[in-house]
Amino acid sequence: MTTPLPEEFICSMRRQLGDDAERLFAALDTEPATSIRLNPAKPASTFDGERVGWCKWGRYLDVRPQFTLDPLLHGGAYYVQEASSQFVAHLLGSDVLKGARVLDMCAAPGGKTTIYSTLVGREGLVVANDINRSRTLALADNVQRWGMGNVVVTCNDPSHIGAFEEWFDVVAVDAPCSGEGMFRKMEEARTEWSPAAVEQCVARQRDILSEAWRALRPGGKLIYSTCTFNDKEDEGIVSWLVEEYGEELVAADMIATEESWGIVRSEIGAAQCFHFYPHKARGEGFFAAVVCKRGGTTRRATPKSRRKVFATVDKRDVAELARWVDDGSKMAFRLVGDMVYGYHSDVVEDVTRLSESLSVVYSGVAMGQLFKGRLKPEHALALYVGRSVDVVPVVEVSDEDAVNYLRKLDIAAGQFEEGINVVTYKGIAIGFIKRIGARCNNMYPKDLRIQKL
């Protein structure tokens, strides 16, 4: 790094960490580790690397590859995620979350969302919200790649989400913060930091947490996290939470950590706190706290419907849609305009409530459009983990053809059967292609194509 650490940050950390601060400053001028997190629903046998201690799906890579050119990334076989951030998987790993409702309050670009999506299973539901519209579009792309089909991506103020009172089993707030934990990876994080920004973040974090607490059901679990070091945004916010909600807070079951992980632990009232410093733990700066809401009667209030979004699919078309998924009897299909979306039948009513009250960017799995009783499949369906493998031919392609496909270039037609085919690379689906005689129609979305080599 050529940009020095901000002087005010140095003074603050010396007050907070004492002599240990110098070791932190030295670590912030070293090279960060490269890590990914595997998708257990899309196993690929090509990943080597040391396991991240606190996440069974996490891997450290010896060298940083050109991720943009890896078809497995585009197919959702893994997510490029900083190792410390993967700790939320450990915070929830012992919970029984299959079929649960999880709210990811500040979700973009989707790293933690995809963890929750895996943990709740296809019969569960994750609401992934971000207040920034452009960020939710990237979030929706990552959700589609991950392929679980159990996420509703929303773009709303936290107060709109909080109106779903006591509705969620888990609420996670990865709060907007001053970003000190990114000082090693991003030079702009150093130049943009200021004491005033810290104070602004503190006020915003309190507002978001108030709505998050409102949305959490009695007996549910709250996760608060930041990627910063200072105790104003970390321990200070947790202390405020404990003071603000008092006896409503109870401790979660003890979350075990290994000494070798280098995580600094503490407790503030009922909250368990975990601090990652890059001179102690193998990852970037990260803080997380966990606490539960005292049990009791759940109201599960929802705001009034503002509009009707979904139309029912004609019964004659349901059979056509059902054959594209591995268990059509457990799927419900809805129309939004001329696009058909699929949802697990256990959550379709919940998705309807959300869609009638919130600004929804994407939800479930986009199946495609119906033409004379036949489905023209959408790209998201190719990446969906519940797609049936028997409907259209599945064709494995070479490294060169896979990259050319992702660049939306022509590839040899002879390897495909007439009509629509699923293109796979090392067993992972990366999209649809349609052969028409001696040529192919590359169905990869234009806005997702690789533009640079």
N, C-alpha and C positions, 0 to 999 in steps of 0.2 A: 504494500500500500504506500502510495506517495503522499496521500493526505494525512496529516497528523490527527491524532485523537483530539476532540474538542477539550480545551483547557478546563471548562466548567465540569465536563464529564469526569476528567481525571481527578479533580478535587472532590467531587461527589463520591467516587468509588473509593478514594483513600479514606474518606470519613466512614464509609459503609463497611469496607473490607479490611482496613488497616494494612498491615504489611503484605497481605495476600493480593492487594490491588496491583502491585508491580508484576506479579506472575500473570494476572489477567491481561494487563497491557501488552506484555510480551507475547502471549498467546494470540492476541488479536492481530498481530503482524505476521503470523504464520499462515501456511496454506490450509484451507478448510478441507475436510474429508468429503468425498462424494458418496452419496448413499441413495438407494432406491427402496421401494417397498413393493413386494410381489403381490399379484392378485391371485388369491387361492382358488378362485372360481375359474381362472384361465391359466392352468399350470403349463409352464414352458421349461424344458430341461436344459436351457442354455445359460443359466445364470450362475456364475462363480463369484464368490466373495464371502467375507466373514460376516456372520450373523450379527445384527444389532442386538445387544443384550436384552433390551426391554421390549423388543417387538419381534415375534417369531417370523414375521414376513419381511423384516428389514435386512438389507445387505449393504455392507460397505464395499465399494469398488476400488481396486488398486489404481485404476486410471479412469479419467472421465472420457467416455466415448462421445461421438457425435450423436447425441440422442435424437436430434431431428431426423437423422437418416435411418433410424432403427424402426422397422415396421412393427416390432413387438410393442414399442411404446404407443404407436398409433392404434394398435389393436387392443390396448388396455391390459396387456400382460403384466405391466408394472407401472408405478408412478414414481417420478423423480421427486423425492421428499427428503428434506434435511432430517438427520437421524433423531435429534432431540424432539422434533415435532411428532415423531412416531410414538412418543411416550403416552399419548392419549389412548392408544390401543391397550397399553398395560393398565392404565387407570380403570378401564372397563372390562378387562379380559376375564375377570372372575364372575362378572354379572351374567345373568341369564337374560339376553337381550333379543332372542329370536321373537319376532312379532312385535317388538316394542316401537314406540314413537320417540324419535330423537329430533331435537331442534339444534341445528348448527347456526347460531345467531349471526355470526360474521364469517361467512363460509368461503368466499372466493379466495384463491382459485380452485379449491376443492380437495386439497390433500387430506384434511381431517374428515371431510364429508365422505370420501370414499372409504375411509376406515369404518365410520359408523354404518355406511351402506353394507359393508361386508358383515359387520357384527349383528345387525338386525335381521339379516336374511331376506329372501325374496318376499316373505309374508309380512315383513316389518315396513316401517315408513320413516324416511329422513326428510325433514324440511330444511333446506339449505338456503339461507337468506343472505343477501348482501344489499346494501343501500345504493351501490353504484351499478348503474345499468350495464355499462360496458364490461365490468368485471363479472356480472352474472352470465353474460354470454360465454365467456371463457369457462366459467364454472359449469355451465350446461354442456359444453363440449367435453370437458373432463368426465362428467357424470355419464355421458353417453359412451365414452370409451371404456369406462369401468364396467358398464354393461349389466348392472344388477336390476335395473328397471324399478327401483323402489324409492326414488328421490323426487321431491317436488322442489324445483328451484324458484325462489321468489325474490322480488326486488321491492322491499318495503322498509319504511321506517320501523325501528324496533317496537314502537308503541303499537303499531298495527299487528305485529306478531304477538305482543303481550296480551292483546285482546282475546286470544285463545287461552283463556285463563285455566290454569291447572290441567293442561291438556297433554303435556309431554312427560314421558317417563325419565328422560335425560335431557338436560339443556346444557349446551356447550357454548361458551363465549370466548372465542379466540379474539380478544379485544384489539381494536386499533390502538397502537402504542407508538412510542418514540423510536422504536427499532434499533435500540443499542445492540441487540443480539446479532444484528446484521453487519456490524462494523467490520468484521473480518471478510465478509463475502462481497459487500457492496460499498464502493467508495462514496457514492452519493448519500448513503446513510449517515456518514460522518459529516458531510457538508450541510445536510438538511437538519441535523439535530440542533436543538436549542433548549435552554431551561424553560422558556415560554411554551414550547411544544409539549414538554412533559406535563406542565400544568393543564394545558388544554386537553391532553389525553386523559388525565385524571378525572376531569369533569365529565368527559364523554363516557368513560368507563363506568362511572357511577350510574349515569342515566341508562345505559344499556343493561347493566346488571339488575336494575330495578324492574325493567320489563322482563328480563329473563326469569327472575324469581317469581314474578306474577304468572308466567307461563308454565312453571314447574308444578307438577302434581304433588300432593302430600305423599311422602315416602320416596319421592324421586331424587335424583342425583344431579348436582350442579358441578360443572367443570369450568373453572376460570383460568385462562392462560394468556400469556403475552410472550413476545420475543424481545424482551428488554431486561436490563439488570437492576435498575434503580428501585429502591424500596417504596417510593411513592406510588408507582404504578403496580407494584407487586404486593408485598406484605401490607403496604398502606391501604390498598383497596380491599384486601381481605379483612383487615382490622375494621374498616368502615362497614363492610358487609356484616360482620359479627355484631358490631354495635347497633347497626340499623335494624337487624331482624331478630336479634336476641334469642329468645327461647324457641323460635321457629326453626333454628338450626340444630341439627344433631350430627354426630360424627358418622362418617361412612365406615364400613369395615376396614380394618387396618390394611393398607396397601404395602406389601413387602417390596423392598429394593435390596439389591446386592451391593456390598461395599465397593466391589470392583467397578461398579458403574460410575462412581464418582459424583453422585447426586447429593446435593446438600439439602437435608430435610429439616423441617421445623413444624410446629403446630401453633396455630393462633385460634384460641377458643376451640370450637368443634372442627375447624378446618385443618386438613393435612396439606402441607405446602412442600413443593419440590423445586429446587433451583438448579439449573444447569449452567455451569461456567466452563468455557472452553479450555481452561488450564486444568480442570478436574475431570470433566466428562468428555467423551468423544463425540462432540457435536457442537452446534452453535448455542448462543445464549437463549435460554428458554425458562419460563416459569410457569408452574401449574399449581392450582389449588383445588381440592375436592371437599365438598360438604353435602349433606343431605337435608331435605326439608322434613320436618317432623310429620309423622303419619297422621291420618285423620280422614274425614269424609271428603271425597273429591267432587268438586262441582262440575268440572269440565265444561265451562261456559264457552260459547262461540259467538262471534259477532253475527248480526243479521246478514242474510244474503243480500248482495247488492245487484246481482245480475245472474242470469243463467248462462253457463259456459258450454256445458256438454249437451250433445244430442245423442239419442239412443241409436245404435246400429241396427239396421234391419235384420230380422231373424234369419233371413235367407243368406245374409253375408257372414253371420257368426261362424258357420262351419268352415268357410274359406279362411277366415282369420285364425280360427282355432288350430287349423292344421299346420300353421307356421310356428307354433310354440310347442314345447315338449309336454305340457299338461293343460290343454285348452279348457278343461273342466274347471280349473282354478283361476281362470283369467276372465276379466270383464273388459269389454271394449266400448270406447266412447268416441264420438265424432266432435272435433273442433273445426268448424268450417268443413273442408273436404279431407282433412287429415284424420286418420284413425290412430288412437292411442290405446295401449294395453296396460292394464293394472291387475295386480293380484286381487282376487275377489274380496279378500279380507280388508283391504284398505280403500276400495274404490269410493265408499261413502265418505271417508275422511278426506280424500283428494277432492271430492266434489265440494265439500264444505270450504276447504281452503281456496279452491278456485273461484268460488262465488264471492269471496270476501277480500282476497289478496291479489296483488299483481304477480301472476305466475308466468315465468319465462319458459319453463319446460317441466314436464312431469311424466312419470312412468316410462314407457318405451314407445317412441314414434314408430308405428307399424308401417304406414304408407297410405296410399290412396287406392280406392276401389274403382275399377273400370269394368262395367258389365259383369260384375260378380267375381272378378279376379283382382288380386292384390298386386299393385306395383309397389314393391317393398322400399322403405326408406333406409338410409344408411345405418341409422341407429339399430335397426332390427338385425343387421348382419353382426353387430357387436354385442347383442343381447345374449347373456349367458343361458337364457331359457329358450333360445331359438331352436326349433326342430332341425335335426341334421338330415332329415329324409325328404324334405320338400323339393329342394333343388340340388344339383350336383355341387360337390365341394371339391375344389381343385387347389392343390398345393403348388406354389410357384417358386421360382429361384430368387436369390437375393436381388439380382438385377431387375427381374420383372416386378418384384414387390416394390422396389423403390420407384420404378417407372410408373407403376400403377398409382402410387401415392403422389407422384408428380402430375398425374392425370394425362399421361402420355399413352400412345398406342403400344400394345403388347401383342405378341403372336396369338392369333385366334385358334390355331389348331389344337391347343391343349384344352380348350373348353368345349362343352357340349352346346348344342343349339339352345338359345333362350338364356334365362338368368342362371348364373353360377355364383357361388360364394368363393371368394379368393382368400386362401389361407397362406400363412408364412410360418413355418415351424409349428404347424398345428393350430395357430391362432388366426381367427378370422380378421381380415382387415377391410372387407367391403364386398360389394356386389359388382358383377360385370355381366353384360348381356352380349352373347354372340348372335350375330345376324349374318348368316352365311359365312363369307370369307373375312369378315371384319368384326371388331368388338366395339361395343359402346361402353366406355369406362364410366361407371356410375359413381365414382368417388366424388364427394361434394367439392365444388370449385373453390369455395371459401376455405377449405381445409388443406388444399394441395400444398405439397412442398415446393417452394418457389426458388430456393437456392441450394446449391450443392457445395 
